[in-house]
Amino acid sequence: MSHESLLRSFESIPTHVNQNAYLIHRGRFMNALIKISVGETVYLMDIQQGRIANLTRKMPLFQTADLVIAASDEAWNALWERFPKAGWHDLFALHKRGVMRIEGESQVLFTHLQYIKDVLNTPRHFHGV
């Protein structure tokens, strides 16, 4: 996928998550700001009670966040394949490979790990390569 296609796929996440009662229920206790980089493009995802309240590219220069997840275009492409290859299938696999960075409040990450994985995997089900 081109960078622009990746961005379109990423920007579709709020619509799909906010229409998914299961995901909303799973994340109902999550309230967090997550900075997510798709290649060089940085987003701020505001999650409130399992819903994505806002996803924006425009943010203050020193915007704080509970988590920062940054990955190359190659990593997002691989993660969102319909059937990802071994070692490219999961956030931690990508981190271990050195193509994804995960930083921030570990309590937020591990408390809501499956929800975060499910949210970030949403494009796989709708835009898989």
C-alpha positions as CSV (number, residue, x, y, z in Angstrom):
1,M,0.0,0.0,0.0
2,S,1.2,3.5,-0.7
3,H,1.7,5.9,2.2
4,E,-1.6,7.7,1.3
5,S,-3.5,4.4,1.3
6,L,-2.0,3.5,4.7
7,L,-3.2,6.9,6.1
8,R,-6.7,6.3,4.7
9,S,-6.8,2.9,6.3
10,F,-5.6,4.3,9.6
11,E,-8.1,7.2,9.4
12,S,-10.9,4.6,9.0
13,I,-10.2,3.1,12.4
14,P,-12.5,5.4,14.4
15,T,-15.5,4.7,12.2
16,H,-15.1,0.9,12.5
17,V,-14.3,0.9,16.2
18,N,-17.1,3.3,17.2
19,Q,-19.6,1.0,15.3
20,N,-18.3,-2.2,17.0
21,A,-20.2,-2.8,20.3
22,Y,-17.8,-5.5,21.3
23,L,-14.7,-3.3,21.0
24,I,-16.5,-0.4,22.8
25,H,-17.4,-2.8,25.6
26,R,-13.9,-4.2,25.8
27,G,-12.4,-0.7,26.1
28,R,-15.1,0.8,28.3
29,F,-12.6,1.6,31.1
30,M,-10.0,3.1,28.8
31,N,-9.5,6.8,28.7
32,A,-6.2,7.7,27.1
33,L,-4.4,9.8,24.6
34,I,-2.2,7.8,22.2
35,K,0.3,9.4,19.7
36,I,0.5,7.0,16.7
37,S,3.0,7.5,13.9
38,V,2.3,5.9,10.5
39,G,5.6,6.4,8.9
40,E,6.3,10.1,9.2
41,T,2.7,11.1,9.8
42,V,1.8,11.6,13.5
43,Y,-1.8,11.2,14.8
44,L,-3.3,11.9,18.2
45,M,-6.0,9.3,19.1
46,D,-8.2,10.3,22.0
47,I,-10.0,7.2,23.5
48,Q,-12.8,7.8,25.9
49,Q,-14.7,4.8,27.4
50,G,-13.8,2.6,24.5
51,R,-14.8,5.0,21.8
52,I,-12.4,6.9,19.7
53,A,-13.5,10.5,20.5
54,N,-11.1,12.1,18.2
55,L,-8.3,11.3,15.7
56,T,-6.3,14.3,14.5
57,R,-3.0,15.1,12.8
58,K,-3.0,18.6,14.2
59,M,-1.8,18.9,17.8
60,P,0.3,21.3,19.9
61,L,4.0,21.0,19.5
62,F,4.5,19.5,23.0
63,Q,1.3,17.5,23.2
64,T,1.6,14.8,25.9
65,A,0.2,11.3,25.5
66,D,-0.2,8.3,27.7
67,L,1.3,6.0,25.0
68,V,3.4,6.6,21.8
69,I,3.3,3.9,19.1
70,A,5.4,4.6,16.1
71,A,6.1,2.3,13.1
72,S,7.3,2.4,9.6
73,D,5.0,2.2,6.6
74,E,6.5,-1.3,6.0
75,A,5.4,-2.4,9.5
76,W,1.8,-1.1,9.2
77,N,1.6,-2.7,5.7
78,A,2.7,-6.1,7.1
79,L,0.5,-5.8,10.2
80,W,-2.6,-5.1,8.1
81,E,-2.1,-7.9,5.6
82,R,-5.1,-10.3,5.7
83,F,-2.8,-13.1,6.9
84,P,0.3,-11.4,8.3
85,K,3.6,-13.3,8.1
86,A,5.1,-14.7,11.3
87,G,7.0,-11.9,13.1
88,W,4.9,-9.2,11.4
89,H,1.6,-10.2,13.0
90,D,1.6,-8.3,16.4
91,L,2.7,-5.1,18.0
92,F,5.3,-6.8,20.1
93,A,6.6,-8.8,17.2
94,L,7.1,-5.6,15.3
95,H,8.8,-4.0,18.3
96,K,11.1,-7.0,18.6
97,R,11.9,-6.7,14.9
98,G,12.9,-3.0,15.4
99,V,10.2,-1.5,13.1
100,M,7.8,-0.3,15.8
101,R,8.5,1.8,18.9
102,I,6.1,1.5,22.0
103,E,6.7,4.0,24.8
104,G,4.7,5.6,27.7
105,E,2.7,4.4,30.6
106,S,3.1,0.7,30.8
107,Q,0.1,0.4,33.1
108,V,-2.2,1.9,30.4
109,L,-0.6,-0.4,27.8
110,F,-0.9,-3.6,29.7
111,T,-4.3,-2.9,31.3
112,H,-5.8,-2.4,27.9
113,L,-3.4,-4.4,25.7
114,Q,-6.0,-6.6,23.9
115,Y,-8.2,-3.6,23.2
116,I,-5.3,-1.6,21.8
117,K,-4.2,-4.5,19.6
118,D,-7.8,-5.0,18.3
119,V,-8.1,-1.3,17.6
120,L,-4.8,-1.1,15.7
121,N,-5.6,-4.3,13.8
122,T,-9.0,-3.0,12.5
123,P,-7.7,-2.1,9.0
124,R,-6.6,-5.7,8.5
125,H,-10.3,-6.7,8.4
126,F,-11.4,-3.9,6.1
127,H,-8.4,-3.0,4.0
128,G,-6.1,-6.0,4.2
129,V,-3.4,-6.2,1.5
